[in-house]
């Protein structure tokens, strides 16, 4: 849980230019949404996990009904988690456009996506695309980094000789 919070803070600050204090309970709704999404596929979200597995099985067994199973998955398993992340992304984009108009040249991921233009000075990405890419980046970075840190800590804890070499 410590690494989940730390990872969320790092991603929000470096990719989206938002300083939050997730470890002290501020900005936790974004973290809760990410945990809910990943909990659907792990034992952390026991109830959601069972529903997700059932819907996955049904989708494979009855591909004709996949659109229905997808809607059920979104409503029963994910709930408002995706909406929460989408609204948070929209708010950050709106805030960036409203307040950072004179200094909108931030070199974080969001700033680069917002300023991406083609040769004719037209924006390449719509707000919807920026939001979708932002959520994808947040979720991909959140789970992989948090898991890697947890695994590294576990390995270091079980190998004190390597800890000593790294401490030097």
Beta strands, then each sheet from edge to edge (+ up, - down):
end
